[in-house]
C-alpha cells in the first residue's frame, strides 16, 4: 500500500506524541519524522520529503506561517495542514495566504485529522467548517468592493509592474525621475490597497494580473 508520509511539527512533545499515537493506527499513513519548531520543520521537510506536514502556528525560532511559506517556495508539492488552537478570522486568512492546503483547530475530533491528511494526500484541500465560512465571508467582502486593482493610480500600477519585474526602489526612482522616498510611498500605498504584505505576494499578484510572466 502506498502510504501517506507525514511530518509532525509542534513545539509540544505531548501533542506530537498524541498525533503519532492516533495516526499509528492508520495503515495508509506513515509518520516519517517530527519537528519541534518551524526551522526544523523546513529542514526536515527538505530531508524527508513528506506528503503532508501537520503544522502548528506558534512555535519558537520560526513560526508556522513562515515555515509554510518556505516549504511552499522550496517544495511546492508538499501539502501543509495547520493544526492550531488559534481560530480567529485573521489567523485563518493568514494560514491560507501563507500557502497552507488545510486548516483545523486542535479541538477537532480525531477522525477529521485523518480525513484531512487523506484529502491532502490526494491533492485536495481541507478546511474545517469555520475556516470555510471565514473564506466565503472574505470573498464576498472583496467581491462587493470590486477589484482593488481598479483603485490604483497610473503611477502605482507602473511601480507595481516595475517592482514585480525585480527593480529596486532606487532603480525605479532613477527610471521615473522620482525620489526614493516618493517611490517607497507609492509602493506602500499600492500594497495597502491590494492587501499585500511582502514582495513575494506582490510578484504573485502581478503574475495573476498578467503584468509579468514567470520567466520575466
PyMOL commands that set and color helices and strands:
alter all, ss='L'
color gray80, all
select helices_A, chain A and resi 13-23+38-48+64-74+89-98+110-121+129-145+148-151+154-164+169-176+180-194+199-208
alter helices_A, ss='H'
color red, helices_A
select strands_A, chain A and resi 4-9+29-35+52-55+79-84+102-105+126-127
alter strands_A, ss='S'
color yellow, strands_A
deselect
rebuild
show_as cartoon
